[in-house]
Amino acid sequence: MIYEPSFVAVAIFCVFVGFTLGLSFWLGSRAKSSAGYFAAHGQIPWFVNGIAFAGDYLSAASFLGICGMIAFYGYDGFLYSIGYLAGWIVALFVVAEPMKRLGRFTFADALDAKFQSRGIKLAAGISTLAVSVFYLIPQMVGAGVLVQPLLGFPHWVGVLMVGATVIVIVVTAGMVSTTWVQFLKGSLLVVFSAVLTGMILARGFTVKPGGDDGYAFRTLGPIDVSGVIEEEIAALPELDGEELVVPKGAWTESPFVRTRDPQDGAVTVWSLEEQKSSGTVLLREAQTVTETADGQLLVNGRPKGDEKGEPELHPVGHVTKLPDGQTKTGPVGLLSFFSTLQESEVVLWGNEKIREDDGTVTTVYYQRPTAGSRILRPGEHPRFAGIRSGKFIDKLNFLSLMLALFCGTASLPHILIRYYTVKDEASARKSTIVGIASIGFFYVLTLYLGLGAMTSGAMDVTNSNMAAPLLAKGMSELLFAIISAIAFTTVLGTVSGLILASAGAVTHDLLTNVFNMDLSDTEKVRVAKISSVVVGAVAIVLGILFEELNVSYLVGWAFSVAASANLPSLVMILFWKGTTRQGVIAAVVVGMTSSLAWILLSGDTFSKVYGLPAEDAIVPFSQPGIVTIPLGFLTLVAVSLLTRSSRPGEPLAETV
Amino acid sequence: MQARQGRIGLILFAIYLVLYGGFVLLNAFAPEMMERLPFAGINLAILYGFGLIVAAFLLAMLYGFLCGDHTRSKGPQEGGE
């Protein structure tokens, strides 16, 4: 698709960022001490902190990733919404208040509150850094993905812009500024998502032959399979002048047929769709992106253009059937949105790469008309298809992921540090409740947004991350500009929180407590700012390097590692008096390394990162959670029992 | 007070765990059930999913209400910065 940099988008974007930076400088004057830098003096009002939780938590993965996944595959993206939100229940009922009670600035503080052990601080500090960096990579990649089509800049520019802006924010004012940025971003995200949802409902569904550009995708046939297919196809009257291309090489095995336009030589690919009921086959027009061996880029058989009107991929997302033969539903309600879709048919798109011997690679985007009842049920996305397989091992992968999401939220260091920005436990509790309300409301909206994008006719078939912004663009240029700017500041908000958590780990946990560097308070703040810059720079580099990797995949990594490394210790410290410091250290280390190792040896990583066949993977399924989280608990219990004599003198439940 | 709040927290957590666990296990072992249409032409997958989100909010509000404004204890405050 051709994305024209929208002047309005750039302008609004600059206003947002400018306002954010201004706020940051103004608030910066108040954050001179380390209590101010890391924990905003514990003076953030609970309501603000609650919305800031939302602003912190609802990252690019939530807004862009989940909506995009739902737009392309249906219900399955919503499983992430459910899992992510459920994690907040763990945070509220199990972790929030005890965390507040146990620590001062960081997660390592809480873990170490009763032990005063450098080993614990080291393990926890490293765990914080590791999880935060893993979480940073998808955010930075997300920034690049957003900026490219919106502002027309290449990927690395987007990454650099986010990195630089965040570093400035975090260095000038630390937690105070970060909190207000996240509060602002959280409110805007929720409000405008609600507006967009309202517009989706008001628009309703309309049967269309193609996307927003008006191009009607052709369907040929039905062809009788009993005869010779090539002759049948060549005899089709609609194929006015186009000749059939004889399949060779990689094309012979593929489920596609190609025709050539004799006038300009452009090749159109058609997918073969079996009609099981009548034993015939339909030909559906597909879209293609071809990269020739000498670097030329062809779209649908013609050289890709740069300006509007020149050859490009058509926007997609159309409804082919509505209930009771309607062609237009008019405005729909919150519930009838789903019941209508349930009885409709929508064209989804699959993709397949064909590699030819001469080095030409063609990606075919083919139509998959899908019934609404299938779209709205779980298990359509390849990652979740395991639930429908008869094999227990595939179901295990699903269970493992849902467990990691459930346990992961409460274990994320950049969320945990937000408990220290309010003044007492009651505030910690209330702010978590506000957080849950706003985050929950937003996740309800994601289902509407995703399905609305799926039927919007504005989607880019190559890029699911753009589904939500493109949906807005199809509605209103202004809304698109605002949503894009919000999406971008979404990344800013989350990245700020992550860098702050990392800076805290380095300064407070590692340097001060492990290496016993005696720093004055001002020095600590300065070191924190320097580490923010360093971590920010590392994040920029990694974001550029990992451009190709799937964003939600990386976030899943971070959740699994966080849940395996952090949750067992956090929970056992609160509920089991037999916990020893060696047990905690062992649990953090074992949880972190086992989940990392599992991920590196999994089928997903093999195929997506190393480019090796997934079947060669060493571990039986990809999500480590269901193995490594219990492993963390077991390690803690086992090691604690072995080191019984090092138990602290006082029972943990009492306050010191 | 602290013990009471702790217990309320764990009970509510257990309730949610059952609800969430039910959802996850149904999806894993009986996915066909999720396609049923129990209400207003909407399938169980969507209803249960929304239900979990609403339940999270309600349980959170209930917890807040039951705990009142009490803090479990006065934890370590920022001493003299």
Interface residues (C-beta under 8 A of the other chain):
Chain A: S33 S34 A35 G36 A39 H41 G42 Y75 F78 L79 S81 I82 L85 A86 W88 I89 V90 L92 F93 V94 E97 K100 R101 L102 G103 R104 L335 S336 F338 S339 Q342 E343 S373 L376 R377 P378 G379 I387 R388 K395 F398 L399 M402 F406 D424 E425 A426 R429 K430 T432 I433 I436 A437 G440 Y443 V444 L447 D521 T655
Chain B: Q5 G9 L10 L12 F13 Y16 Y20 F23 V24 N27 A28 F29 P31 M34 E35 L37 A40 G41 I42 N43 A45 I46 G49 F50 L52 I53 V54 A56 F57 L59 A60 M61 Y63 G64 C67 D69 H70 T71 R72 S73 K74 G75 P76 Q77 E78 E81
